[in-house]
Amino acid sequence: MKNLLIKNRNTSYLQYISIFLISLMLFGCFSVKPSTTKSGKNYFETFYVGEAGTQYFITPIYFNNVALNEGILFDITFRHKNEIKDTATVNFSITSSSIYKTIDSIKISNKDFEIKNDKLVLLFNEKNKTGFTSRYTTKISLKQIKEIFDNGKWEIIVYSQNKSINFIPEIKTVKRINTIRDRVFILM
């Protein structure tokens, strides 16, 4: 009888240990995600992508047009390893009381440099409580992106239906651009 109780107790310990190990493996597998680094007050994220080097994601940067009560948020994604030879994907969203079904071109400039692009692709338009959000994407040379970051006082001009809409940075946006320059683009 005593041997039977000892045998049952040993079996229950093995069951507890087995359950613990299985749950540890399951929870460990579900929590695996690519290694990222959030840096610069969450202004950008970096991902190691092996032979391709590092992928950078510049989180959305905000500009506004106070007179029209419109705003533009744009983010940038690119890869870099040792030399600048690629393009960056630039996505931007315009929040407005009117819908932007087509955009002819966009210009990003500062006193030293400007980027013009007319190869814009509409991703979507959506209605929200305050108006509309229009989301676009384009490709821009990484060399041009690096050069525009040399000066944080940008102006963005959107050309749509024979109109030009100017967006300017807030003071915190200029500081954000300069921080990204000092933490990301200085490495190139």
C-alpha positions, 0 to 999 in steps of 0.5 A: 500500500505504501509503495502504491502511494509513493508511486502515485505521488511520483507520477503526479510530480511527473505530470506537473513537471510535464504540464509546466514544460509544455506550457513553457514551450507553448508560451515561448513560441507564441511570444517570438517576434523579430528583434526591433529596437525603438529608439529616439523617443520612439521616433524610429524603429530598427530591424536587423534583416540579415544580409540586407543590413538594417531596416529602418522605420521612421514613425509618422511625422506631422505637418499642418496647414492651420488656415485650412485645418488640414494635416499630413502625417508621413512615415518612411521605411528603408534598408541600409547596409554600408552604402546608400543604393536603395529607395525609401518607401514614403507613405503619407496620410492627409486629414482634411474636410475634403477628400483627396481622390487624386494628387498630381505631385508632392514637394518636400523642401527646406532652404537647402534641398527639395524633392519632387515626386509625381509617382504617387499611388492612392492606397485608400480614402476613408471617412471619419468623424472630422472629415476624410483621410487619404493615404498615398505611397511613393518611392524616393531615393534614399540619397534624397531622403538623407539630404532633406534630413540635413535641415529640419525646417521642411515645407511640404506642398501637395499639388492636387486639382490645380491647387497647392496646399502647403504644410509646415512643421510645428516646433516639436516636428523640427526637433523630431526631424533633427533627432532622427538626423542625429540618430539615423542618418548620421550613420550613413 
